[in-house]
Amino acid sequence: MVGVANRPGGYDENLVGEIEPLLSTYSTIIRGFQFAQQQQADQQRIMALNSDLEARASELAKARLEKARLERERLEALQEHSASLERRVAERTVELEQTRRQFQNLFEFSPDALVMADQAGKIQLINRQAEQMFGWTRAELVGRSVEVLIPRSLQGGHPGQRTRFLKRAQTRPMGAGKSNLLGLRKDGTDFPVEISLSPVETEAGPLVAAAVRDISERKQLEQELARISSHEQERLAHELHDHLGAYQAGIAFRVKALAEILESRSIPEASTAQQLVLQVNAGIDQVRNFARLLAPVEMAAGGLAEGLARLGKELETVFGIVCRVAVARKLPPLTPEQSLQLYRIAQEATRNAIQHGKARHVTIGVQFEAHCLLQTVSNDGRSWNPRPEAAPGMGLRIMRHRAADLGATLTINSDPAGQTKVVCRLPFPSGRAARKPKV
């Protein structure tokens, strides 16, 4: 600060000229001092900014180092995970290859013929056993309709059965169990087979896998079993009639002679002996009735109608039940073998109804309708409807085998009224109308 006092008379130009350099010097000194202070302040601010920049740079360097470390660790983890995935993929590929080979071996060398078809019925895959069984090569069958392996008479209903099976498989993945059908070889011959169906899910869509087993030998054994069963029944009937019946007749004759001797001598026990004669004769009648039940019916005498009528009467006599027999007056001509097998089916069905179902009323009916002869055995015993998955008893097996030998079907069901029915349906190529049944 420069102060100039007022002087009397003021300052003239000369004096101002003398003072001006001094004031300029003072002004320069003041501005220099202010500049120095400003420079010092600016220097301090620059140093503070440099310090802050260095701190920020240090923090950024540390952050970059940390980020680089994290990136390196992440990259190492990704590389390790990638290597692990590659190992797992390689291991899984080996497992899948082993599984594929196992499946291929199981499929190819299965003891059953295996045929896989799509929803349209086109064959997609077969094994070696199927080639041998049906006589076709793999190249000839793949891509063709599965109906080529089925007799023409059964081809009409096969697509519908396949569609129903696939629908059921959506809710019941365990498949549809086993069924007996006929297979057709390349040379045109048919043969009995047992088929098991299973659904198979693939990337291309659901397939139907059929395991086919040739049961020709089993059928032959069943035929032999039925023949042996009939032979044994006939033999037992002869044993009962010719030996036991004759032996009882001899006893009855001697007891009757004893009764006559006791009566001639007026011995009181004569009446007891007479009662024994009656009881032995009743036993002889029972043996004869059992023998007639076991012996084959003589079809030449009166045909199936007469045989069933005799069966009904014998059932009433032996078991004390009510048996009604209703046979149409006019039936298609039956061979002796057909009549005998139908008789045996009715015989076995009634025996099951009485012994196992405890039936008191049995009805045997035969009629002809819709080109089929229907033989029905119904009873009021305990309701019985055999489950398809359950193993059938020997009697049911023999009945089904007899029906199969005739080309017939055998069904068993129970209605709401409590009636159990065994129905044998024998188809005929042409038929004649049935008249009212006779009893």
C-alpha positions as CSV (number, residue, x, y, z in Angstrom):
1,M,0.0,0.0,0.0
2,V,1.4,3.4,-1.0
3,G,0.0,6.5,0.6
4,V,0.6,10.0,-0.7
5,A,-0.3,12.8,1.6
6,N,-2.0,16.0,0.4
7,R,0.4,18.7,0.1
8,P,-0.4,22.3,0.0
9,G,-0.7,23.5,-3.5
10,G,-1.1,19.9,-4.7
11,Y,1.2,18.1,-7.1
12,D,2.3,19.6,-10.3
13,E,3.4,17.8,-13.4
14,N,7.1,17.8,-12.5
15,L,6.5,16.4,-9.1
16,V,4.2,13.7,-10.5
17,G,6.8,12.8,-13.0
18,E,9.3,12.4,-10.2
19,I,7.0,10.3,-8.1
20,E,5.7,8.0,-10.9
21,P,8.8,5.7,-11.2
22,L,8.6,5.1,-7.5
23,L,5.0,4.2,-7.7
24,S,5.7,2.0,-10.6
25,T,8.4,0.2,-8.7
26,Y,6.1,-0.2,-5.7
27,S,3.4,-1.5,-8.0
28,T,5.8,-4.0,-9.6
29,I,7.0,-5.2,-6.2
30,I,3.4,-5.6,-5.1
31,R,2.4,-7.5,-8.2
32,G,5.5,-9.6,-7.9
33,F,4.7,-10.5,-4.4
34,Q,1.1,-11.3,-5.3
35,F,2.4,-13.5,-8.2
36,A,4.8,-15.3,-5.9
37,Q,2.0,-16.0,-3.5
38,Q,-0.3,-17.2,-6.3
39,Q,2.6,-19.3,-7.7
40,Q,3.2,-20.8,-4.3
41,A,-0.5,-21.6,-3.9
42,D,-0.7,-23.1,-7.4
43,Q,2.5,-25.2,-6.6
44,Q,0.8,-26.5,-3.5
45,R,-2.3,-27.3,-5.4
46,I,-0.3,-29.1,-8.1
47,M,1.6,-31.1,-5.5
48,A,-1.7,-32.0,-3.8
49,L,-3.1,-33.0,-7.2
50,N,0.0,-35.0,-8.0
51,S,-0.2,-36.8,-4.6
52,D,-3.9,-37.5,-5.3
53,L,-3.1,-38.7,-8.8
54,E,-0.3,-41.0,-7.5
55,A,-2.7,-42.4,-4.9
56,R,-5.4,-42.9,-7.5
57,A,-2.8,-44.4,-9.9
58,S,-1.6,-46.8,-7.1
59,E,-5.2,-47.8,-6.4
60,L,-5.9,-48.4,-10.1
61,A,-2.7,-50.4,-10.4
62,K,-3.7,-52.5,-7.5
63,A,-7.2,-52.9,-8.9
64,R,-5.7,-53.9,-12.3
65,L,-3.5,-56.4,-10.6
66,E,-6.5,-57.8,-8.6
67,K,-8.6,-57.9,-11.7
68,A,-5.8,-59.7,-13.6
69,R,-5.5,-62.2,-10.8
70,L,-9.2,-62.8,-10.8
71,E,-9.2,-63.2,-14.6
72,R,-6.3,-65.5,-14.4
73,E,-8.0,-67.6,-11.7
74,R,-11.3,-67.6,-13.6
75,L,-9.5,-68.6,-16.8
76,E,-7.7,-71.4,-14.9
77,A,-11.1,-72.5,-13.4
78,L,-12.7,-72.5,-16.8
79,Q,-9.8,-74.4,-18.3
80,E,-10.0,-77.0,-15.4
81,H,-13.8,-77.2,-15.8
82,S,-13.5,-77.6,-19.6
83,A,-10.9,-80.3,-19.1
84,S,-13.3,-82.0,-16.6
85,L,-16.2,-81.7,-19.0
86,E,-14.0,-83.2,-21.8
87,R,-13.1,-86.1,-19.5
88,R,-16.8,-86.6,-18.5
89,V,-17.9,-86.4,-22.1
90,A,-15.2,-88.9,-23.1
91,E,-16.2,-91.3,-20.2
92,R,-19.9,-90.9,-21.1
93,T,-19.1,-91.5,-24.7
94,V,-17.4,-94.7,-23.8
95,E,-20.3,-95.7,-21.5
96,L,-22.8,-95.0,-24.3
97,E,-20.8,-97.0,-26.7
98,Q,-20.6,-99.9,-24.3
99,T,-24.3,-99.6,-23.7
100,R,-25.0,-99.5,-27.4
101,R,-22.8,-102.6,-27.9
102,Q,-24.6,-104.4,-25.0
103,F,-28.0,-103.5,-26.4
104,Q,-26.9,-104.5,-29.9
105,N,-25.6,-107.8,-28.5
106,L,-28.7,-108.4,-26.4
107,F,-31.0,-107.4,-29.3
108,E,-29.0,-109.4,-31.9
109,F,-28.5,-112.5,-29.9
110,S,-31.8,-112.6,-28.1
111,P,-33.4,-116.1,-28.1
112,D,-36.6,-114.5,-29.2
113,A,-37.3,-112.9,-32.6
114,L,-37.3,-109.1,-32.0
115,V,-39.1,-106.7,-34.4
116,M,-39.4,-102.9,-33.9
117,A,-41.9,-100.9,-35.8
118,D,-43.0,-97.3,-35.8
119,Q,-46.5,-95.9,-35.3
120,A,-47.3,-96.5,-38.9
121,G,-46.4,-100.1,-38.7
122,K,-43.2,-99.8,-40.7
123,I,-40.4,-102.2,-39.6
124,Q,-37.4,-100.3,-38.4
125,L,-35.2,-103.0,-36.9
126,I,-35.1,-106.8,-36.6
127,N,-32.6,-109.3,-35.2
128,R,-31.0,-112.4,-36.5
129,Q,-33.5,-114.7,-34.8
130,A,-36.4,-112.9,-36.6
131,E,-34.6,-113.5,-39.9
132,Q,-34.3,-117.2,-39.2
133,M,-37.9,-117.5,-37.8
134,F,-39.7,-115.7,-40.7
135,G,-37.3,-116.5,-43.5
136,W,-36.8,-112.9,-44.6
137,T,-33.5,-111.0,-44.7
138,R,-33.0,-107.8,-42.8
139,A,-32.8,-105.8,-46.0
140,E,-36.1,-107.3,-47.2
141,L,-38.0,-106.4,-44.1
142,V,-36.8,-103.0,-42.9
143,G,-39.1,-100.3,-44.2
144,R,-41.9,-102.8,-45.0
145,S,-45.2,-103.0,-43.1
146,V,-45.2,-105.3,-40.2
147,E,-48.4,-106.9,-41.6
148,V,-46.1,-108.9,-43.9
149,L,-45.4,-111.2,-40.9
150,I,-49.1,-111.8,-40.2
151,P,-51.6,-114.1,-42.0
152,R,-53.9,-112.3,-44.3
153,S,-57.0,-113.3,-42.1
154,L,-55.5,-111.3,-39.2
155,Q,-54.2,-108.3,-41.0
156,G,-57.4,-106.3,-41.0
157,G,-57.5,-105.7,-37.2
158,H,-53.8,-105.3,-36.6
159,P,-53.5,-101.5,-37.2
160,G,-56.2,-100.8,-34.7
161,Q,-54.6,-103.0,-32.2
162,R,-51.3,-101.3,-32.6
163,T,-52.9,-97.8,-32.2
164,R,-54.7,-99.0,-29.0
165,F,-51.5,-100.4,-27.6
166,L,-49.6,-97.1,-28.1
167,K,-52.4,-95.2,-26.4
168,R,-52.4,-97.5,-23.4
169,A,-48.6,-97.4,-23.3
170,Q,-48.8,-93.6,-22.6
171,T,-50.5,-94.3,-19.3
172,R,-49.1,-97.8,-18.6
173,P,-45.5,-97.9,-19.8
174,M,-45.2,-101.6,-18.8
175,G,-46.7,-102.8,-22.0
176,A,-49.7,-105.0,-22.8
177,G,-48.5,-108.4,-21.7
178,K,-48.4,-111.6,-23.8
179,S,-50.8,-112.9,-26.4
180,N,-50.9,-115.9,-28.7
181,L,-51.3,-115.2,-32.4
182,L,-50.2,-116.7,-35.8
183,G,-47.0,-115.7,-37.6
184,L,-46.5,-115.9,-41.4
185,R,-43.2,-117.0,-42.9
186,K,-41.9,-115.9,-46.3
187,D,-42.8,-119.2,-47.8
188,G,-46.5,-118.6,-46.9
189,T,-46.7,-121.1,-44.0
190,D,-48.2,-119.9,-40.7
191,F,-47.2,-121.0,-37.2
192,P,-48.3,-120.3,-33.6
193,V,-46.4,-117.6,-31.8
194,E,-46.4,-115.8,-28.5
195,I,-45.9,-112.1,-28.7
196,S,-44.9,-109.6,-26.0
197,L,-45.2,-105.9,-26.9
198,S,-43.3,-103.0,-25.3
199,P,-43.2,-99.3,-26.1
200,V,-39.8,-97.8,-26.8
201,E,-39.2,-94.0,-26.8
202,T,-36.6,-92.8,-29.4
203,E,-35.6,-89.4,-30.8
204,A,-37.6,-90.2,-34.0
205,G,-40.7,-91.0,-31.9
206,P,-42.3,-93.9,-30.1
207,L,-41.7,-97.4,-31.5
208,V,-43.3,-100.8,-30.7
209,A,-40.9,-103.6,-29.8
210,A,-42.4,-107.1,-30.4
211,A,-40.7,-110.1,-28.9
212,V,-41.9,-113.1,-30.9
213,R,-41.5,-116.7,-29.8
214,D,-42.3,-119.8,-31.8
215,I,-44.5,-122.0,-29.7
216,S,-45.1,-124.7,-32.2
217,E,-43.4,-127.2,-30.0
218,R,-45.3,-126.0,-26.9
219,K,-48.6,-126.4,-28.9
220,Q,-47.6,-130.0,-29.8
221,L,-46.9,-130.7,-26.1
222,E,-50.2,-129.2,-25.2
223,Q,-51.9,-131.4,-27.7
224,E,-50.1,-134.4,-26.3
225,L,-51.1,-133.3,-22.8
226,A,-54.8,-133.0,-23.9
227,R,-54.6,-136.4,-25.6
228,I,-53.0,-138.0,-22.5
229,S,-55.6,-136.3,-20.3
230,S,-58.5,-137.7,-22.4
231,H,-56.8,-141.1,-22.5
232,E,-56.3,-141.1,-18.7
233,Q,-60.0,-140.1,-18.2
234,E,-61.1,-142.9,-20.5
235,R,-58.8,-145.4,-18.7
236,L,-60.0,-144.3,-15.3
237,A,-63.6,-144.6,-16.5
238,H,-62.9,-148.2,-17.7
239,E,-61.2,-149.0,-14.4
240,L,-64.1,-147.7,-12.4
241,H,-66.7,-149.5,-14.6
242,D,-65.0,-152.7,-15.4
243,H,-63.0,-153.4,-12.2
244,L,-64.4,-151.4,-9.2
245,G,-68.0,-151.8,-10.6
246,A,-67.6,-155.5,-11.1
247,Y,-66.0,-155.9,-7.7
248,Q,-68.9,-154.0,-6.1
249,A,-71.4,-156.1,-8.1
250,G,-69.7,-159.2,-6.7
251,I,-70.1,-157.9,-3.2
252,A,-73.7,-157.0,-3.8
253,F,-74.4,-160.5,-5.1
254,R,-72.8,-162.1,-2.0
255,V,-74.5,-159.8,0.4
256,K,-77.8,-160.5,-1.3
257,A,-77.2,-164.3,-1.0
258,L,-76.4,-163.7,2.7
259,A,-79.6,-161.7,3.2
260,E,-81.6,-164.5,1.6
261,I,-80.0,-167.1,3.9
262,L,-80.6,-165.0,6.9
263,E,-84.2,-164.4,5.9
264,S,-84.8,-168.2,5.2
265,R,-83.6,-168.9,8.8
266,S,-85.8,-166.0,10.2
267,I,-82.7,-164.3,11.6
268,P,-83.5,-160.6,12.6
269,E,-80.3,-159.3,10.9
270,A,-81.8,-160.3,7.5
271,S,-83.3,-156.8,7.1
272,T,-79.9,-155.2,7.8
273,A,-78.4,-157.4,5.1
274,Q,-81.1,-156.2,2.7
275,Q,-80.2,-152.6,3.4
276,L,-76.6,-153.3,2.7
277,V,-77.6,-154.8,-0.6
278,L,-79.4,-151.5,-1.5
279,Q,-76.4,-149.4,-0.4
280,V,-74.0,-151.4,-2.4
281,N,-76.2,-151.2,-5.4
282,A,-76.4,-147.4,-4.9
283,G,-72.6,-147.3,-4.8
284,I,-72.5,-149.3,-8.0
285,D,-74.8,-146.7,-9.6
286,Q,-72.5,-143.9,-8.4
287,V,-69.4,-145.6,-9.8
288,R,-71.2,-146.0,-13.2
289,N,-72.2,-142.4,-13.2
290,F,-68.7,-141.2,-12.5
291,A,-67.4,-143.5,-15.2
292,R,-69.9,-142.1,-17.7
293,L,-68.8,-138.6,-16.7
294,L,-65.1,-139.4,-17.4
295,A,-65.6,-141.6,-20.5
296,P,-65.8,-139.8,-23.9
297,V,-69.2,-139.3,-25.3
298,E,-70.2,-141.5,-28.3
299,M,-70.9,-138.9,-30.9
300,A,-72.0,-141.4,-33.5
301,A,-75.1,-142.2,-31.4
302,G,-76.6,-138.8,-31.1
303,G,-74.0,-136.1,-31.8
304,L,-73.1,-133.2,-29.6
305,A,-76.7,-132.5,-28.5
306,E,-77.2,-136.0,-27.2
307,G,-73.8,-136.0,-25.5
308,L,-74.5,-132.7,-23.7
309,A,-78.0,-133.9,-22.7
310,R,-76.5,-137.0,-21.1
311,L,-73.8,-134.9,-19.4
312,G,-76.5,-132.7,-17.9
313,K,-78.4,-135.6,-16.5
314,E,-75.3,-137.3,-15.1
315,L,-74.3,-134.0,-13.4
316,E,-77.7,-133.8,-11.7
317,T,-77.4,-137.4,-10.6
318,V,-73.9,-137.3,-9.3
319,F,-73.7,-133.8,-7.8
320,G,-77.3,-133.1,-7.0
321,I,-77.5,-129.8,-9.0
322,V,-79.9,-128.4,-11.6
323,C,-78.4,-128.5,-15.1
324,R,-80.3,-127.2,-18.0
325,V,-79.1,-128.0,-21.6
326,A,-80.4,-126.0,-24.5
327,V,-79.1,-126.9,-28.0
328,A,-80.3,-125.4,-31.2
329,R,-82.3,-127.8,-33.3
330,K,-80.2,-127.3,-36.4
331,L,-76.4,-126.7,-36.3
332,P,-73.7,-126.8,-38.9
333,P,-72.3,-130.3,-39.6
334,L,-69.7,-131.1,-37.0
335,T,-66.9,-133.6,-37.3
336,P,-66.6,-136.2,-34.5
337,E,-63.4,-134.5,-33.4
338,Q,-65.2,-131.1,-33.2
339,S,-68.1,-132.6,-31.3
340,L,-65.7,-134.4,-28.9
341,Q,-63.7,-131.3,-28.2
342,L,-66.8,-129.1,-27.6
343,Y,-68.1,-131.8,-25.3
344,R,-64.9,-131.9,-23.3
345,I,-64.8,-128.1,-23.0
346,A,-68.4,-128.2,-21.6
347,Q,-67.4,-131.1,-19.3
348,E,-64.4,-129.2,-17.9
349,A,-66.3,-125.9,-17.5
350,T,-69.2,-127.6,-15.6
351,R,-66.7,-129.5,-13.4
352,N,-65.0,-126.2,-12.5
353,A,-68.3,-124.5,-11.8
354,I,-69.4,-127.2,-9.4
355,Q,-66.2,-128.1,-7.7
356,H,-64.6,-124.6,-7.5
357,G,-67.5,-122.2,-7.9
358,K,-69.9,-124.3,-5.7
359,A,-72.6,-123.7,-8.4
360,R,-76.1,-125.1,-7.8
361,H,-77.5,-124.2,-11.2
362,V,-75.6,-124.7,-14.5
363,T,-76.8,-124.0,-18.0
364,I,-75.2,-125.4,-21.2
365,G,-76.2,-123.7,-24.4
366,V,-75.3,-124.2,-28.0
367,Q,-76.5,-121.9,-30.8
368,F,-75.5,-120.7,-34.2
369,E,-75.3,-117.0,-35.1
370,A,-73.3,-114.7,-37.3
371,H,-71.4,-117.6,-38.9
372,C,-70.2,-118.8,-35.5
373,L,-71.2,-121.7,-33.3
374,L,-71.5,-120.5,-29.7
375,Q,-71.2,-122.9,-26.8
376,T,-71.9,-121.2,-23.5
377,V,-71.6,-122.7,-20.0
378,S,-73.0,-120.4,-17.3
379,N,-73.5,-121.0,-13.6
380,D,-74.5,-119.2,-10.4
381,G,-71.5,-120.1,-8.4
382,R,-68.8,-117.8,-7.2
383,S,-67.9,-115.1,-9.7
384,W,-64.6,-115.8,-11.5
385,N,-62.9,-113.7,-14.2
386,P,-59.3,-114.9,-14.6
387,R,-56.8,-112.1,-15.0
388,P,-54.7,-112.2,-18.2
389,E,-51.5,-111.7,-16.3
390,A,-52.2,-114.6,-13.9
391,A,-51.0,-118.1,-14.6
392,P,-54.0,-120.2,-15.6
393,G,-54.8,-123.5,-14.0
394,M,-54.4,-126.8,-15.8
395,G,-58.1,-127.1,-16.5
396,L,-58.3,-123.7,-18.1
397,R,-55.2,-124.4,-20.2
398,I,-56.6,-127.6,-21.5
399,M,-59.9,-125.9,-22.4
400,R,-58.1,-123.1,-24.2
401,H,-56.0,-125.6,-26.0
402,R,-59.0,-127.6,-27.1
403,A,-60.6,-124.4,-28.4
404,A,-57.4,-123.5,-30.2
405,D,-57.3,-126.9,-31.8
406,L,-60.7,-126.3,-33.3
407,G,-59.8,-122.8,-34.5
408,A,-62.1,-121.4,-31.8
409,T,-61.7,-118.8,-29.1
410,L,-62.5,-119.2,-25.4
411,T,-63.5,-116.4,-23.1
412,I,-64.5,-116.3,-19.5
413,N,-66.3,-113.4,-17.8
414,S,-68.7,-112.6,-15.0
415,D,-71.8,-110.4,-15.5
416,P,-73.3,-108.1,-12.8
417,A,-76.0,-110.7,-12.1
418,G,-73.3,-113.0,-10.7
419,Q,-73.3,-115.4,-13.6
420,T,-70.0,-116.8,-14.7
421,K,-69.9,-117.7,-18.4
422,V,-67.4,-119.8,-20.4
423,V,-68.0,-119.1,-24.1
424,C,-66.4,-121.1,-26.9
425,R,-66.8,-119.4,-30.3
426,L,-66.2,-121.6,-33.3
427,P,-66.3,-119.7,-36.6
428,F,-67.7,-121.2,-39.8
429,P,-67.1,-119.9,-43.4
430,S,-70.9,-119.9,-44.0
431,G,-73.8,-120.6,-41.7
432,R,-77.4,-121.4,-41.5
433,A,-79.9,-119.8,-39.2
434,A,-80.4,-121.5,-35.9
435,R,-83.9,-122.5,-34.9
436,K,-85.4,-122.4,-31.4
437,P,-83.4,-124.5,-28.9
438,K,-84.5,-127.8,-27.5
439,V,-84.0,-128.8,-23.9
